[in-house]
Amino acid sequence: MTIARWLPLFLLTGCAEAIFQGETSARLDGARGMLGQMVVSSAATSPERTVIHLSNPCSLKIAGISYPVADIVEVTKAPPARKVSSILVFSPARALLHRLEYTTERPLSCLENRLYLAGDLAINGGAAGNELEFGPGAAQITPRHVDEAPGIMK
């Protein structure tokens, strides 16, 4: 098997950069485990839900400090089962800062303090956009619509 066969999956899951930089599978497993620990320790999920997807699409860089972003999809355990998708933004100390529920607006990538989404997401019932700009300490989120996200939509 060649890496070319698995490249689409690596790109989709966000592992390609780490693999091309020589990361080992043990280190990648450790990173996934750390992401899971962050979700559990911050109580970002509920015992009434089952996590069916968890990934780290990117990390925001605000004032040179990294803020991990997670994409989580859960299913409610009580019938009728319902899918709940959320974007989680963590502080550098791994505390949950934001939980943004979405339907189809998955997180795609980060560029500095901006998170790019696959569709426009309304923030707190207000303005919507596919680019979310995070202020100092990720305390404030300003959405706006962009036609071209750097390196994604052309």
Number of C-alpha atoms within 10 A of each C-alpha: 5 6 9 9 9 11 13 12 12 16 12 12 13 17 17 17 11 14 14 8 8 9 13 11 11 9 11 14 11 12 13 15 12 13 19 14 13 19 20 12 13 13 12 15 16 11 9 10 17 15 16 11 11 19 18 21 21 20 21 24 18 17 11 9 14 17 22 21 24 23 21 22 20 20 17 16 13 9 6 7 11 12 14 16 23 22 22 20 21 23 18 12 10 17 16 19 14 18 16 14 19 17 11 12 19 21 23 19 23 21 17 16 22 21 23 26 21 17 19 21 25 18 15 9 7 8 13 17 20 25 27 23 20 19 14 10 15 18 10 12 18 14 22 15 17 14 9 12 19 12 8 11 9 7
